[in-house]
Each structure stands twice: as structure tokens, then as C-alpha cells.
């Protein structure tokens, strides 16, 4: 049921705009160049004839596809992020379209050491016959999340041209700075004014993710005792050594990113810095079960106690800060939001698959800000790397899914609480 989408050309246009986020910056957005894409999308939404098109001072882009039925319906938001990950260059991205992929290795021409192979990327085996888009070897592609942006823009173009597809009010939202964890920092929820949402930022065809990590940041500060190194016997306690002993005491076969998968949680030291008197260890703490985060903090505390107990006079402080929470806690109260997306995939001829994210999304925060917001596939794969790729057919299937999804919402009567 090909609907004649133009999503590949649209996507290739967007990825050429450099929108790399900057984790060191305290401005919003973190890099001014993200606004280049905001402005392009703003103009294109106006040209497509959407309503309430707005580019605000923070570079959020909003637009409305008005309801085309008479009965009251909830406002559904589709959201993607415009920035790309700082892990890999996003400057001068050259998108390459490989039509009718055969399964043979794809050598990226600007750096022939970058080769996309089915052995390393088994999902490719399911994409034989598809049209793939890659970068040229020197940069990431930016399918994360310009695939989502292109899918939502193409949906808007399709719905504006096909009034026979009945739907309620639809809000479109494009955010900056998701990759540096600040995507919704300045978002005006009043202005967004939607009831339920979906981020388009998932991977494999048919995936719907309604569960993320719950996340805390932990800071352990070790205080030593300083003395002149020449006259330090029995007096000096070196905080660098306290911090090192603590890190060395973390389990080596469990409770870390490198030893866990699926639903297993972990703690992960992300930085260690300091000197003789004071050393600071930063950690991230992750689990799908929020109640376990407290247990993890207690376990960190016990390890820190154990470290200083061997050094009378040493001290430590533990500070824990909430980062985000598992969206499932919100989505389980409104199970129809993810269920409608599954039904939409079935209607589009796909096999839906519930998946969990070992991380967070804009949707984790949006869910707790009043917009229950699971995540739908886009086809973006090998993200944050030079081998990033996306299947054009996966993006088309995501648009098909959204066309079905808005019609499912239209069929369900709504009385606002
Ligand atoms: Zn993303």
C-alpha cells in the first residue's frame, strides 16, 4: 500500500544541516546551529499549510494539524528531536542512498575503513531489497533523530493532502538538545497543549517502547587529611587513594554497564577527579525499577563506609540527584496509548514488538510532565556512529503506522477528565 511518500529526499535534506549538540554548553539550545534546522522546518510547515506554526525563542518548533471531524477528541502530539549526538561529527554530512540493498558489505567512500557488514549489524539481514541511507564515512548520519523528524513532516504533508483520512487535533513538536539530556528543559507544556504523545525516536521496524530506565546521579566526595609528604607518617590520608579504593571495590562481574543487559540495573562511574585533600567520584545509577535506586544508593554508601573505615580520620559525603523516571509508571495508568500504537502497526501490516529502553528519552520526561509518551520505531540503526544507517522502507512503514494511529484515536470517543 505504497502511499508515494517523499521521505528519503526529505530526510537527506535535513541530515545535511549540522545540529550537533554541545554537552559543555550552558546555553539553550546548547549550540546555535540547531536553529538552522528549526527555521527550515518552520518554513516547510508554513508552506504545508499547518496552523499555529511557531518557532519559539528556545528553538522549539510547534504546529497543528486541525481536527477534521466534529466530535471532541484528545490532542495527540508527535515529537522528534532535531539535534544529533556529540559523540561523532555531524558537520558536512553527505547522505548516500543505496537502492535495492543486496546484503553485500557497504564500503563508505570517504573512509574505506568504515564498512557496514551483516556480521556486525544483523538487522541488515532483514533489510535486503530495501533502500538504505548511510553517511559517507567521516560523520554520523543523524538518522537519530532526523528519521523521526522526516517521518513526522511527511505525515503532515500526507494528512494535509488527504482530508479523507479522519483524525482529531494533532500537535507537532520538534525539540533541540535531547542528546545532552536537556530536550524539554525550556518546553512550555501550556503552549504544547496536548493530551497524549508519541516520540518517533526508536530503532527496528515494529518496535514500541513504553519503558525506560529510572535514573539518578550519585556524587561521592572523599575527604582525606593533608600533611607535608616529608613528615606525613601516621598523619596523611590521601583522598585520591580513598577514591581509587572505592572504585576498585565495585563488583567486577556484575552491576556495571559492561556486565548487564535487558532489565538488569547498574552503577557506572563517569568521572573521578581530585587531589590529596578531596577527591570526587561521579556515578550514574540506573534501573527500570525505581525502588531499587534507593537500594543501590545504600550499597554505594556501604562500599564508601568500608573504604574509609580502614583510614581513621577520613570522611565521605554521598549526594544523590534524581535525573529521570521510568515512563511505565505513567503509561501503565493509560495502557491504551501504547495499545493503539500496536493496533496501528497491525493495521499497517507490521508485527509490533514491545521493547524496553536501557536509557531515557524526551518521552520519559514528557510523561512525567503530563504528556504520556511512548516511543515508536523510525528505522534508525547503529546510531551515534559513522556506520549509522536507516532503511527508507522502515521510515515509510512508520508513516503508515502514524496514518493508521490517528484514525484509531478518531474512532474512540473522548470525554476529557
Ligand atoms: Zn534520539
Boltz pocket constraint, residues with backbone or C-beta under 6 A from the ligand:
constraints:
  - pocket:
      binder: B
      contacts: [[A, 81], [A, 144], [A, 145], [A, 178], [A, 201]]
      max_distance: 6.0
